[in-house]
Amino acid sequence: MPGSRSRAAIVTGGGTGIGRDITRVLSETGVNCVITGRRAHRLEETLDACRGGPGVVRSVPGDITDERARRRVVAECVDQFGGIDILVNNAGVSNWSALLDYSVEEWREVISTNLEAPFFLAQAVIPQMRQQQWGRIINIGSVYGQVALNNKYYGERLPMSTPRDRGPVRAVAYAASKGGLVSLTRELAVAVASWNITVNVVVVGMVGSERGASDPAGRKQLEAMTPVGRFGELHEISAIIPFLASDEAAFITGQVVSVSGGLTMAG
């Protein structure tokens, strides 16, 4: 427990989409937040959206694949709010290439953001969580860490055949990183359980930022593969975060919490 001070959280990728909404709901419950992301103007938009709530929000622009940037984020949270209680590893990137053309550079870009950075951020905050004997680490995953992408639902956006017969267009590093995030969650959960730190992963299904969502025909195809027959709303994703970050969730750790409209069952 952090004692008499308000709880403090770090949210990566806090400038847009799910990260912004997670910051909103945490700050509305009185949690102070430090958000980070590569685009400073997007972080400022989040600050504006959260202004006036009980929780204070600060931003630290930066690239979480850079160790110095990670150190700045952690230091800002400690300096501004007196400690760190909650880490939400939300930032993520993806790229798409023909299977046989997928490059080392493309692979490393995704793995360093989606898998490497979450581990090293967790490593950076665990010592304080251990000292105070209280902490919550929440990783944001994807259904594509549990089920394979089906090209037919994406049509021409992700074709099965490519020029020079280089195979289907895939996001192989993204899938590998999100699958790895599930294993990382379980590994960390067991390692830190005796220090009253929980680690869980929220698996997200189709939301408005999904590739093809702005194309009505594409959206219809993507909705068709989700059992509930629609995209998820941001608030439906972020609503689970305050609970997993609460005292009431102290007996929940190492778990995959699927907020996917049933997609992980039917993928």
N, C-alpha and C positions, 0 to 999 in steps of 0.2 A: 504493500500500500504506500502511496506517495505522501502519507501524513496529511497535514492540514492544507497543503497547496492543491490547486486544481490539477487534474490530470492533463498530460501533454502528449500530443501525437505528432508523428511525422507521416506525411502522406506524399508518396512519390507520384509523379504524373498528375499533380493537383490542378493543372491549368485548364483541363477540358474534361468533358464526358463524365465517366464514372468517378474519376479522381476528384473532380470538382464537386460532384454530388455527395461523395463520401465526406469531403471536408465540410460541406454544408450541414449534413446531419450530425456529424460529431460536434461541430461548433454550436449547433442548436441545443445539444445536451450539456453544454458547458465545458467541453474539452477544448483546450487551447491547441492550436495546430500550426506546425511549420510545413509549408508545401514547397515542393520543388519541381522543376521541369525546365526544359531547354528554352522555352519561349516566354520571356519576361512579361510581355503584354498579355498573354493568356493568364498568367498567374495574377496579374493585376485585376483582371476581370473576375477571377475567383474571389479576391479580396473584397471587391466591390459587392459581389453577390452575398458575401457573408457578413458584411458590416452591420453592426447594430445588434448582433446576437450575443448571448452570454459568453461564448468562447471567443478568444482573441486569435486571429489568424495572421501569421507572418509568412513572407515568401523569401526563398533563397534560389534565384535562378542558377541553373547548372546542369551538367550532364552526369547522371549517376554512375556512368561507366568509368568516370574519373575518380580516383581515390581521394584527391584533394577536394573535389566537390562533395563527396560523401562526408568527409570530415567537417566541412563547413556547415552542412545541414545539421549534423549531430550537435556541433558546437553551438549553433544558433538556438536549437531547442533547449539545451541546458542553460545557456546564458539568459534567454528570454523568459523561460518558464520554470527553471529550477530543476529540471530533470526530464526523463523520457519514460513514458509508461506504455505507449502504444506505437507500433510501427505497422503501417499499411503499405506493403510493396505492391503498388498498382501500376507503375510505369511499364509500358511495353511497346515494342515495335514489331513490325512484320515486313517481310518482302516476299515477292512472288517471282519465280523463274521456272523455265522449263527444267524438268528434273535433271537432265544430263548437262545442263549449262549452269547449274547452281554453283556459285563460286565460294571460295574460302572467305573472301571479304564479306559476302552476304551472310554466310553462316555466322561468322564472328560478331558482326554487328548485332544480330538478334540474340545470340547466346549471352553476350556480354551485358545486354540490357535486361533481358527477361529472366536470366538464371544466375549469372555471376553477381550482378549488383544486389539482388535480394539477399544472397548469402552474406556478402560482406557488410551490407547495412545491418543485417541481423547480428553479425559478429560484433559490430561496433556498438550496438545498443544493449546487448545482453549483459555486459558487466554491470551496468547501472541497475538493470532489472534484477539481476542476481543479488546485488547489494541490498536493494529495497524489498526483495522477496515478493515481487509482483511485476508482471509484465504480460503484454498481449502482442503477438506477432500475427498479422493476417496477410496472407498472400492472395493476390487476385489472379486466378487461373482462367482457363478456357476449356470449353467442351472439346476443343481440338487437341487437348492434352490427354483426352480419354477415348475419343473416337476419331477415326480417320475422316478427312474431308472427302466429300463425294462431289466430284467435278460436275456431275450432271445438273446439280442444283444451281450452279453458277453460270451455266451456258457459255456464251462467247467470252465472258470475262475471265474464265479460267478454262481454256480449251483443253480437251484430252489429247489433241495432236498439235504439233508446232512445226514451223519451218525446219527443214533439214532433219526431220524425224528425231527431234531431241526430247521426245516424251511429253507427258502432260505437264501443265503449269501447276506447281505446288508451292506450299509454304513449309518446306520440310524443317527448317530451323525453328520456326514458330511452334510447330507441333512438338518437336523434340524439347524445346525449352519449357513449354507448359507441362509436358509429361514429366520432365525433370523437376519442375517446381512442386509437383505432388509428392515425389519421393523426397525432395529436400524438406518439405513440410514435415513429413513423418520422421525423418532423421533428426531434425532439430527438436521436434516435440518430445521425443524420447530423451534426448540429451539434456534438455533444460527442465524437465517436468519436476524434478525435486526442488527446484528454485521457485516454484509457483509461477512459472512462465508457461503460457499456452501458445501453441502454434497451430493455426488452421489455414486451410485454403478454400476460397470461395470460387467455385467454377461457374463461369458466366456463359450464357448461351447467346442467342441472337439479340442484339440491341441496335439502336438507330445508327451507330457508327460502323456497323458491319459493312464490308465491301459489297457494293451493289444495293445498299439500302435506299439510296436516293433514286434508283431506277424502279419505277412501278412494277415492271415485269420481273425484274430481278428480285425485288422484295417479295413478290407473290411466291416465287419459287422457294425462297429461303423460309418463308412462313410455312410453306407446305411441309417442310421436313421437321418442323417443331410440333410435337403432339398437341399443344394447346392452340396451335394455329395462328400465332401472332408473335411479333417481336416483344421482348421485354422492355419495360420502362426503366429509366435510370433509378427512380426512387425504389423500384422493386429489388434492384441490386444493392443499393446502399443501405436499405433498411436493416439488413442483417448485421451490418458492421457494429453499431452500438451494442447489440446484444453480445456478439463474440468478444467485444472489448470490455464487457462488464464483469462484476463480481459473480453474477449469477451463472456465467459460463465457465467458471473455474474448473469444472469436471469434464469439459469438452476440449480435447486436444488431439492433434494428429489427424483431424477429420477433414474429409472432402465434402463441403457443403455445396450442393449443386443448385444454382438458381438459373435454370435453363429451360423452363417450360417442358421438362421431360425429355429433352433432346439426348441426354446421356443414356437414356434407356432405349431410345429408338434409333440412335445414330447409325 
